Amino acid sequence: MSTASALPHVSSLQPVPVKNMSATTPQRNVAIGYLRAFITLLVLAHHAVLAYCTFVPAPAASLNTVPPLWTAFPIADSARFPLFDLLVGFNDAFFMALMFLLSGLFVWSSLTRKGTATFLKDRAFRLGVPFVIAAALLAPLAYYPSYLQTGASGLSGFWQQWRSLGNWPAGPAWFVWVLLAFDCVATGIFVLAPKFGEKLGEQLSGISRKPFVFFMALAAISALVYLPMELKFNAFYWAAFGPLFVQTSRVLHYFVYFLVGIGLGAYGINRGLLAPDGKLARRPWLVWSNVAALAFIVNIVIGVTAMRLAGSSRIWEAAAAITFTFSCAASSLFFLSVFTKYMQRRRAICDSLSANAYGMYLIHYPFASWLQYALLKAHLPAIAKGSLAFLGTLALSWAVTAALRQIPAIRKVV
């Protein structure tokens, strides 16, 4: 389970007037860039506290244990804190889908401006190269503490068990390769239907004049693609080919959000649903906070019931899948509304976080797992351990990324 917000399509620079702006003009939006950075913080928090959730399984006896739950939970601490369950559950319900939506915002304008060949070359450079490095080097480094927690030690033993897995766990980098795959699909759509983005944007702009209708439509469409996949594979199944992992049941759900991002971006990220003075941004706390909270609570209640009745009825499983999509849509619109409303002015610390967010996503996982491993024997409550793991992961990944970005070659990629 993991994520990014590393959204290399997203800029966090000063917004520009929308007058006389075409979809091919590069648009910049402070709110969108800051939302990307905020989701990156949620990603870091998600992985930092995962070891202290009540549902985390016991440490594996070996990396060859089946199923390999250690790939989702690299460290399992005996200290647990139930409220971390809510944080992880809330994140899991929406932040990956919203990340794909944000990633799609600039795809169509980039394709129109650069052309397909240059666009794909740029995506391969910005996404493919980091994925290879993250999967080949950072993922084994992040999972080595899992091996140590089995009671074993030594690089040779770790390498022997790692090679016998049959695949190559890539950790949170899965998001990067899936995003690259979605970009390739979008390129194919652009070749076959060059006006697809603009037409989709026009359709979405009509719906977005009534944000609640937009919410219902987004939830319903994603439910149509997610429900059959979830019933077929369930939310815990990940398909893998070498280092290419993907949560099978959610891949089409994520693609729906990516397409919505393409449409919103093609119409104009300062117009329609994302307009600072639009209907979505007018009452974010009064309306969307309540909708998001209610949808999440309903999903949690039905989801827990479905797990308790597993095997006796698939009706509850289907209901959990449907309420999941509504919770995802509600939380996504809540954060879009809040950032569109309140985050239009630049702030130095937010600029720094936004500039470094992609790199922080790529390198944070080893910091999180090693800090959790270092805290295993500390006589501290779980809330303290989780807080220390998050703050340490945040500080280290931010500082290291900022330092690495001083190198021109790395700055071009990250």
C-alpha positions as CSV (number, residue, x, y, z in Angstrom):
1,M,0.0,0.0,0.0
2,S,1.5,3.2,-0.9
3,T,1.6,6.4,-2.9
4,A,2.5,10.7,-4.5
5,S,2.3,12.6,-4.6
6,A,5.1,13.3,-6.6
7,L,3.1,14.9,-9.4
8,P,5.7,16.0,-12.0
9,H,2.9,17.5,-14.2
10,V,2.0,20.0,-11.5
11,S,3.4,23.4,-11.1
12,S,3.1,25.6,-8.0
13,L,3.9,29.0,-9.5
14,Q,2.0,32.2,-9.6
15,P,-1.5,31.9,-11.2
16,V,-2.0,33.9,-14.4
17,P,-5.2,35.6,-15.7
18,V,-7.4,33.3,-17.8
19,K,-8.4,36.0,-20.3
20,N,-7.4,35.1,-23.8
21,M,-5.8,31.9,-22.6
22,S,-6.1,28.8,-24.7
23,A,-5.7,25.2,-23.5
24,T,-2.3,25.1,-25.2
25,T,-0.9,27.8,-23.0
26,P,1.0,26.6,-20.0
27,Q,-1.0,27.5,-16.9
28,R,0.3,27.9,-13.4
29,N,-1.7,27.6,-10.2
30,V,-0.4,28.1,-6.7
31,A,-3.3,26.2,-5.1
32,I,-2.7,23.1,-7.3
33,G,1.0,23.0,-6.5
34,Y,0.4,23.4,-2.8
35,L,-2.2,20.7,-2.8
36,R,0.3,18.4,-4.5
37,A,2.8,19.2,-1.7
38,F,0.1,18.6,1.0
39,I,-0.7,15.2,-0.4
40,T,3.0,14.4,-0.3
41,L,2.9,15.2,3.4
42,L,0.0,12.7,3.7
43,V,2.0,10.1,1.9
44,L,5.0,10.5,4.3
45,A,2.7,10.4,7.3
46,H,0.9,7.4,5.9
47,H,4.0,5.3,5.6
48,A,5.6,6.7,8.8
49,V,2.7,5.6,11.1
50,L,1.8,2.4,9.3
51,A,3.9,0.3,11.6
52,Y,1.8,1.4,14.6
53,C,-1.7,0.6,13.2
54,T,-3.8,-2.1,15.0
55,F,-4.3,-4.1,11.9
56,V,-0.7,-4.6,11.0
57,P,0.2,-8.3,10.9
58,A,3.0,-9.8,12.9
59,P,6.5,-9.6,11.4
60,A,7.2,-12.2,8.8
61,A,9.5,-15.1,9.6
62,S,11.1,-14.7,6.2
63,L,10.9,-12.6,3.1
64,N,9.6,-15.7,1.4
65,T,6.6,-15.9,3.6
66,V,3.3,-16.2,1.6
67,P,1.6,-13.8,1.3
68,P,4.4,-11.3,1.4
69,L,2.6,-8.8,3.7
70,W,5.9,-7.2,4.6
71,T,5.9,-5.4,1.2
72,A,2.9,-3.4,2.5
73,F,4.0,-3.3,6.1
74,P,7.8,-3.2,6.1
75,I,8.0,-2.9,9.9
76,A,5.5,-4.2,12.5
77,D,5.9,-2.6,15.9
78,S,4.2,-4.0,19.0
79,A,3.1,-0.5,20.0
80,R,-0.2,0.3,18.4
81,F,-2.4,3.4,18.3
82,P,-6.0,3.0,16.9
83,L,-6.3,6.6,15.7
84,F,-3.5,5.9,13.2
85,D,-6.0,3.3,11.7
86,L,-8.3,6.2,10.9
87,L,-5.5,8.3,9.3
88,V,-4.3,5.4,7.1
89,G,-7.9,4.4,6.2
90,F,-8.8,8.0,5.3
91,N,-5.7,8.4,3.2
92,D,-6.2,5.1,1.4
93,A,-9.8,6.1,0.5
94,F,-8.8,9.1,-1.7
95,F,-5.3,10.3,-1.9
96,M,-4.0,8.1,-4.7
97,A,-7.0,8.9,-6.9
98,L,-6.6,12.6,-6.3
99,M,-2.9,12.3,-7.1
100,F,-3.8,10.8,-10.5
101,L,-6.3,13.6,-11.1
102,L,-3.8,16.3,-10.3
103,S,-1.3,14.5,-12.5
104,G,-3.7,14.7,-15.5
105,L,-4.3,18.4,-15.3
106,F,-1.3,19.4,-17.5
107,V,-1.2,16.4,-19.8
108,W,-3.4,17.7,-22.6
109,S,-1.8,21.1,-22.8
110,S,1.7,19.5,-22.8
111,L,0.7,17.1,-25.6
112,T,-0.7,20.0,-27.6
113,R,2.3,22.2,-27.0
114,K,5.1,19.7,-27.3
115,G,3.7,17.1,-29.7
116,T,3.6,13.4,-28.9
117,A,7.3,12.5,-29.5
118,T,8.6,15.3,-27.2
119,F,5.9,14.6,-24.6
120,L,6.8,10.9,-24.4
121,K,10.5,11.7,-24.3
122,D,9.9,14.1,-21.4
123,R,7.7,11.7,-19.5
124,A,10.2,8.9,-19.9
125,F,12.9,11.2,-18.6
126,R,10.8,12.6,-15.7
127,L,9.1,9.4,-14.7
128,G,11.0,6.4,-16.2
129,V,14.4,7.3,-14.9
130,P,13.3,8.0,-11.3
131,F,11.3,4.8,-11.3
132,V,14.3,2.7,-12.3
133,I,16.4,4.3,-9.6
134,A,13.7,4.1,-7.0
135,A,12.9,0.4,-7.8
136,A,16.5,-0.8,-8.3
137,L,18.2,1.0,-5.3
138,L,15.8,2.7,-2.9
139,A,13.2,-0.1,-2.6
140,P,15.7,-2.8,-1.5
141,L,17.2,-0.3,0.9
142,A,13.7,0.4,2.3
143,Y,12.9,-3.3,2.7
144,Y,16.2,-4.4,4.3
145,P,14.8,-3.5,7.8
146,S,12.0,-6.0,7.1
147,Y,14.7,-8.7,6.6
148,L,16.4,-7.6,9.8
149,Q,13.1,-7.9,11.7
150,T,12.9,-11.5,10.7
151,G,15.9,-12.1,12.9
152,A,18.3,-12.6,10.0
153,S,21.2,-10.4,9.0
154,G,23.8,-10.0,6.3
155,L,23.5,-8.7,2.8
156,S,24.1,-12.0,1.1
157,G,21.2,-13.6,2.9
158,F,19.0,-10.7,2.1
159,W,20.0,-10.8,-1.6
160,Q,19.3,-14.5,-1.7
161,Q,15.8,-14.2,-0.3
162,W,15.2,-11.1,-2.4
163,R,16.1,-12.9,-5.7
164,S,13.9,-15.8,-4.8
165,L,10.7,-13.7,-4.6
166,G,9.9,-14.0,-8.2
167,N,9.4,-10.3,-8.6
168,W,11.0,-7.1,-7.5
169,P,9.0,-5.0,-5.0
170,A,9.3,-1.4,-5.9
171,G,7.5,0.2,-2.9
172,P,5.7,3.6,-3.5
173,A,7.4,3.9,-6.9
174,W,4.5,1.9,-8.4
175,F,2.7,5.2,-8.8
176,V,5.4,6.5,-11.1
177,W,5.3,3.7,-13.6
178,V,1.5,3.6,-13.6
179,L,1.4,7.3,-14.3
180,L,3.8,6.8,-17.1
181,A,1.6,4.1,-18.5
182,F,-1.4,6.5,-18.3
183,D,0.5,9.2,-20.1
184,C,1.2,6.7,-22.9
185,V,-2.5,5.9,-23.1
186,A,-3.3,9.6,-23.2
187,T,-0.8,10.0,-26.0
188,G,-2.6,7.3,-28.0
189,I,-5.9,9.1,-27.4
190,F,-4.4,12.4,-28.5
191,V,-3.2,10.8,-31.8
192,L,-6.6,9.2,-32.5
193,A,-8.8,12.1,-31.2
194,P,-6.8,15.4,-31.0
195,K,-9.9,17.3,-29.7
196,F,-10.8,14.7,-27.0
197,G,-9.4,16.8,-24.2
198,E,-11.2,19.9,-25.1
199,K,-14.5,18.1,-25.7
200,L,-14.1,16.3,-22.3
201,G,-13.3,19.6,-20.7
202,E,-16.5,21.2,-22.1
203,Q,-18.6,18.4,-20.8
204,L,-17.0,18.6,-17.4
205,S,-17.4,22.3,-17.3
206,G,-21.1,22.0,-17.8
207,I,-21.4,19.5,-14.9
208,S,-19.0,21.5,-12.6
209,R,-21.4,24.4,-12.5
210,K,-23.3,22.3,-10.0
211,P,-20.5,20.8,-7.8
212,F,-22.8,18.3,-6.1
213,V,-23.9,16.9,-9.5
214,F,-20.2,16.7,-10.4
215,F,-19.5,14.8,-7.2
216,M,-22.4,12.3,-7.8
217,A,-21.3,11.8,-11.4
218,L,-17.6,11.2,-10.5
219,A,-18.6,8.8,-7.7
220,A,-21.0,6.9,-9.9
221,I,-18.7,6.6,-12.9
222,S,-15.8,5.4,-10.8
223,A,-18.1,2.9,-9.0
224,L,-19.1,1.5,-12.4
225,V,-15.5,0.6,-13.2
226,Y,-14.3,-0.2,-9.6
227,L,-17.1,-2.5,-8.5
228,P,-16.6,-5.3,-10.9
229,M,-12.8,-5.1,-10.5
230,E,-13.1,-5.2,-6.7
231,L,-15.5,-8.1,-6.7
232,K,-13.1,-10.0,-9.1
233,F,-9.7,-9.2,-7.4
234,N,-10.5,-7.5,-4.0
235,A,-8.7,-4.5,-2.7
236,F,-5.7,-6.5,-1.4
237,Y,-4.6,-8.1,-4.6
238,W,-1.6,-6.6,-6.5
239,A,-0.6,-7.7,-9.9
240,A,3.1,-7.8,-10.5
241,F,5.5,-8.3,-13.3
242,G,9.1,-7.7,-12.2
243,P,9.1,-4.3,-10.5
244,L,5.8,-3.3,-12.1
245,F,3.2,-3.5,-9.3
246,V,-0.4,-2.2,-9.5
247,Q,-3.4,-2.6,-7.2
248,T,-5.5,-4.4,-9.8
249,S,-8.9,-3.6,-8.5
250,R,-8.3,0.2,-8.5
251,V,-6.4,0.7,-11.7
252,L,-9.5,1.7,-13.7
253,H,-10.7,3.8,-10.8
254,Y,-7.5,5.7,-10.9
255,F,-7.7,6.0,-14.7
256,V,-11.1,7.7,-14.4
257,Y,-9.6,10.3,-12.1
258,F,-6.7,10.8,-14.5
259,L,-9.1,11.4,-17.3
260,V,-11.1,13.8,-15.2
261,G,-7.8,15.7,-14.6
262,I,-7.1,15.8,-18.3
263,G,-10.6,17.3,-19.0
264,L,-10.3,19.9,-16.2
265,G,-6.9,20.8,-17.4
266,A,-7.8,21.1,-21.0
267,Y,-10.7,23.4,-20.1
268,G,-8.4,25.5,-17.9
269,I,-7.2,25.0,-14.4
270,N,-8.3,28.5,-13.4
271,R,-11.7,28.0,-14.9
272,G,-14.7,25.8,-14.3
273,L,-14.5,23.5,-11.2
274,L,-11.1,24.9,-10.1
275,A,-11.9,28.6,-10.5
276,P,-10.9,30.5,-7.3
277,D,-14.3,32.2,-7.3
278,G,-16.2,29.2,-8.5
279,K,-19.0,27.4,-6.8
280,L,-16.8,24.6,-5.5
281,A,-14.6,27.0,-3.5
282,R,-17.4,29.1,-2.0
283,R,-18.3,26.9,1.0
284,P,-15.6,24.3,1.4
285,W,-15.9,23.9,5.2
286,L,-19.7,24.2,5.4
287,V,-20.5,21.8,2.7
288,W,-17.7,19.6,1.6
289,S,-16.2,18.9,5.0
290,N,-19.5,17.4,6.1
291,V,-20.0,15.5,2.9
292,A,-16.5,14.0,3.1
293,A,-16.8,13.1,6.8
294,L,-20.2,11.5,6.3
295,A,-19.1,9.5,3.2
296,F,-16.0,8.3,5.0
297,I,-17.9,7.2,8.2
298,V,-20.4,5.3,6.1
299,N,-17.6,3.6,4.1
300,I,-15.8,2.6,7.3
301,V,-19.0,1.1,8.9
302,I,-19.9,-0.8,5.8
303,G,-16.3,-1.9,5.1
304,V,-15.8,-3.2,8.7
305,T,-19.2,-5.1,8.4
306,A,-18.1,-6.5,5.0
307,M,-14.8,-7.9,6.5
308,R,-16.6,-9.4,9.4
309,L,-19.1,-11.1,7.1
310,A,-16.5,-12.1,4.6
311,G,-17.5,-15.3,2.8
312,S,-21.2,-15.2,3.9
313,S,-22.4,-12.5,1.5
314,R,-21.0,-10.4,-1.3
315,I,-23.7,-7.8,-0.9
316,W,-21.8,-6.1,1.9
317,E,-18.6,-6.3,-0.1
318,A,-20.3,-4.6,-3.1
319,A,-21.7,-1.9,-0.8
320,A,-18.3,-1.3,0.7
321,A,-16.9,-0.9,-2.8
322,I,-19.6,1.6,-3.8
323,T,-19.3,3.7,-0.6
324,F,-15.5,3.7,-1.1
325,T,-15.9,5.5,-4.4
326,F,-18.3,8.1,-2.9
327,S,-15.8,8.7,0.0
328,C,-13.0,9.1,-2.5
329,A,-14.9,11.6,-4.6
330,A,-16.1,13.6,-1.5
331,S,-12.7,13.8,0.1
332,S,-11.1,14.8,-3.3
333,L,-13.5,17.6,-3.8
334,F,-13.1,18.8,-0.2
335,F,-9.4,19.2,-0.6
336,L,-9.7,20.8,-4.0
337,S,-12.2,23.2,-2.7
338,V,-10.1,24.2,0.4
339,F,-6.9,24.7,-1.6
340,T,-8.7,26.5,-4.4
341,K,-10.4,28.8,-1.9
342,Y,-7.5,29.5,0.6
343,M,-4.2,28.8,-1.0
344,Q,-3.9,31.3,-3.8
345,R,-1.1,33.4,-2.2
346,R,2.5,32.2,-2.3
347,R,4.3,31.3,0.9
348,A,8.1,30.7,1.1
349,I,7.9,27.4,3.0
350,C,5.1,26.1,0.8
351,D,7.1,27.0,-2.3
352,S,10.0,25.0,-1.0
353,L,7.8,22.0,-0.1
354,S,6.1,22.2,-3.5
355,A,9.5,22.4,-5.4
356,N,10.8,19.4,-3.5
357,A,7.7,17.3,-3.3
358,Y,8.5,14.9,-6.1
359,G,11.9,14.1,-4.8
360,M,10.6,13.7,-1.3
361,Y,8.1,11.1,-2.6
362,L,10.8,9.2,-4.4
363,I,13.2,8.9,-1.5
364,H,11.1,9.0,1.7
365,Y,10.4,5.2,2.0
366,P,13.9,4.1,3.2
367,F,13.8,6.9,5.8
368,A,10.4,5.8,7.1
369,S,11.3,2.1,7.4
370,W,14.7,2.6,8.9
371,L,13.3,5.1,11.5
372,Q,10.6,2.6,12.4
373,Y,13.2,-0.1,12.8
374,A,15.4,2.1,15.0
375,L,12.4,2.8,17.2
376,L,11.4,-0.8,17.7
377,K,13.2,-1.2,21.1
378,A,12.3,2.3,22.3
379,H,10.0,2.3,25.3
380,L,7.6,4.9,23.9
381,P,3.9,4.9,23.2
382,A,2.9,4.4,19.6
383,I,1.7,8.0,19.1
384,A,5.2,9.2,20.1
385,K,6.9,6.6,17.8
386,G,4.6,7.5,14.9
387,S,5.2,11.2,15.4
388,L,9.0,10.8,15.5
389,A,9.0,8.6,12.5
390,F,6.9,11.1,10.5
391,L,9.0,14.2,11.6
392,G,12.2,12.4,10.9
393,T,11.0,11.1,7.5
394,L,9.8,14.6,6.6
395,A,13.0,16.4,7.7
396,L,15.4,13.9,6.1
397,S,13.6,13.5,2.8
398,W,13.1,17.3,2.5
399,A,16.7,18.1,3.3
400,V,18.2,15.4,1.1
401,T,16.0,16.3,-1.8
402,A,16.8,20.0,-1.5
403,A,20.5,19.2,-1.4
404,L,20.3,16.8,-4.4
405,R,18.4,19.4,-6.4
406,Q,21.4,21.6,-6.2
407,I,23.0,19.3,-8.8
408,P,21.8,20.5,-12.2
409,A,21.4,17.0,-13.7
410,I,19.1,15.9,-10.8
411,R,17.2,19.2,-10.8
412,K,16.2,18.6,-14.4
413,V,14.5,15.3,-13.4
414,V,13.2,16.1,-9.9
